[in-house]
Amino acid sequence: MLSDGVVDYIWSILSGPGKPLIDADARRYMRENSKFCYQICQITILDDVPEGLLSVVPLKVDSG
């Protein structure tokens, strides 16, 4: 929502034509020890069902 469609566009390329965007996202976060992996996420679970995911990725900021 916050990316104004940019994330959906990227995931549509990663998932491939006609495949759900969530598949590309799931594959990405199933990895370990990478910039995008389940190890850096907080997952909200309600009644044993995952309801949300928060992923925080540090950004390198140019101070000059």
C-alpha positions in Angstrom: 0.0 0.0 0.0 2.7 2.4 0.9 4.8 1.8 -2.2 2.0 3.0 -4.5 2.1 -0.1 -6.6 5.9 -0.4 -7.0 6.1 -3.6 -4.9 3.2 -5.2 -6.8 5.0 -4.4 -10.0 8.3 -5.9 -8.8 6.6 -9.0 -7.4 4.6 -9.5 -10.6 8.0 -9.8 -12.5 9.4 -12.1 -9.9 6.3 -14.4 -9.7 5.9 -14.7 -13.5 2.9 -14.3 -15.8 -0.4 -15.4 -14.4 1.0 -16.4 -11.0 -0.2 -14.9 -7.7 2.1 -12.2 -6.3 2.0 -13.8 -2.9 4.0 -16.8 -4.3 7.0 -14.6 -5.2 6.8 -13.0 -1.8 6.6 -16.3 0.0 9.6 -17.7 -1.8 11.6 -14.6 -1.0 10.9 -14.7 2.8 11.3 -18.5 3.1 15.1 -18.0 2.6 17.5 -17.7 5.4 20.2 -15.1 6.2 19.4 -12.7 3.4 18.2 -9.1 3.3 14.6 -10.4 2.8 14.0 -13.5 4.9 11.7 -14.7 7.6 14.4 -14.1 10.3 13.9 -10.3 10.1 10.1 -10.4 10.2 7.6 -10.0 12.9 4.4 -12.0 12.1 1.0 -11.4 13.7 -1.0 -14.5 14.4 -4.6 -14.5 15.4 -6.4 -17.8 16.2 -3.4 -19.7 14.8 -3.7 -17.9 11.4 -1.0 -15.5 10.2 -2.7 -12.1 9.8 0.2 -9.8 9.0 3.9 -9.4 8.5 6.3 -6.6 9.3 9.6 -6.5 7.6 12.2 -3.8 8.4 15.1 -3.5 6.1 17.9 -1.1 7.1 18.7 1.5 4.4 22.1 2.8 3.6 21.8 6.6 3.7 24.3 8.9 2.0 25.2 11.6 4.6 26.9 13.8 2.0 
